[in-house]
Amino acid sequence: MTRADRLMLLDTASLYFRAFYGVPDKVKAPDGSPVNAVRGLLDIIAKLVTLYEPTHVVACWDDDWRPQWRVDLIPSYKTHRVVEVVADAPDVEEVPDPLEAQIPLIRQTLTALGIPIIGVTEHEADDVIGTLATRATIPVDIVTGDRDLFQLVDDARDIRVIYTARGMSNLEIVTDATVVAKYGVLPSQYADFATMRGDASDGLPGVAGVGEKTAATLLQTHGDLSGIRTAAAAGEGMSAGVSAKILAASDYLDVAPTVVEVARNLDIAVPGIALRMLDPTEADAATALAEQWNLGTSMSRAVAAVSVI
């Protein structure tokens, strides 16, 4: 039976970091090179494609994991993850050397499977995902461990997140109802919610003294951040203490939404490349790559998964 069209967008770095830490580092190529992240990512892809049956898969890439335009707005953005500042180029992110060495091979294996890799200069994978999800004309699954992408969930357009934060054995499907149940806000309000709450892992300070519950209550009452700021300025619809906290954070709130919101209008199109059985030449190349790098059954499982279409 032919599958219904469904696009799967991979937050690739999120997944290869998970693979790196989830597969023992004793897994190596014949020449001693580490391949644990590569094998782990192949296993993840095989599981995702088998379980959720997408017809199209895109590996979304961080061409710039910390875009300067976001840093210009909030200098603390991801600062704790910088190991080297580079002039006129993306700063160097803290990545374990054994993982860094595997990234070129990760790209080779994705290409061998026929999975397109899309990144955009001066943008993160989140922005690629936001644009492709917005432009897609078929249902979308976003695979990530990043809560920021909850802002893209949209039941009306059949856009959901497959959330990996609890591990590949405990995948969670995030829909409108999931976001409301967890946070008390709609997905369309999530970026404003995250702006107020802040996120230490991204170096976003949030509004001092405003936690998740207060942020959710304010959004339930006033709709969005603009409405909250207007009400705070008028001294209406919240306590004087909360109003003072919102007003004190004005400089931050002027710029933070642009940092937190994912881009949805990059100059990219949704690839028309569907998953398919590899032709004999491609299959031989995938097998040769697997033999060269000791990818073994991980590659064969991934090839089998994409070939079901």
HELIX and SHEET records of a PDB file:
HELIX    1   1 THR A   12  GLY A   22  1                                  11    
HELIX    2   2 ASN A   36  TYR A   52  1                                  17    
HELIX    3   3 GLN A   68  LEU A   73  1                                   6    
HELIX    4   4 THR A   79  ARG A   81  5                                   3    
HELIX    5   5 ASP A   97  GLU A  100  1                                   4    
HELIX    6   6 ILE A  103  ALA A  112  1                                  10    
HELIX    7   7 ALA A  125  ARG A  135  1                                  11    
HELIX    8   8 ARG A  147  LEU A  152  5                                   6    
HELIX    9   9 ASP A  155  ARG A  157  5                                   3    
HELIX   10  10 ASP A  176  TYR A  183  1                                   8    
HELIX   11  11 PRO A  187  GLN A  189  5                                   3    
HELIX   12  12 TYR A  190  ARG A  197  1                                   8    
HELIX   13  13 ALA A  200  ASP A  202  5                                   3    
HELIX   14  14 GLU A  212  HIS A  222  1                                  11    
HELIX   15  15 LEU A  225  ALA A  234  1                                  10    
HELIX   16  16 ALA A  240  ALA A  248  1                                   9    
HELIX   17  17 SER A  250  VAL A  260  1                                  11    
HELIX   18  18 PRO A  280  TRP A  293  1                                  14    
HELIX   19  19 GLY A  296  VAL A  306  1                                  11    
SHEET    1   A 6 ILE A 117  ILE A 118  0                                        
SHEET    2   A 6 HIS A  56  CYS A  60  1                                        
SHEET    3   A 6 LEU A   7  ASP A  11  1                                        
SHEET    4   A 6 VAL A 140  THR A 144  1                                        
SHEET    5   A 6 ILE A 159  TYR A 163  1                                        
SHEET    6   A 6 GLU A 172  VAL A 174 -1                                        
SHEET    1   B 2 VAL A  82  GLU A  84  0                                        
SHEET    2   B 2 VAL A  92  GLU A  93 -1                                        
END                                                                             
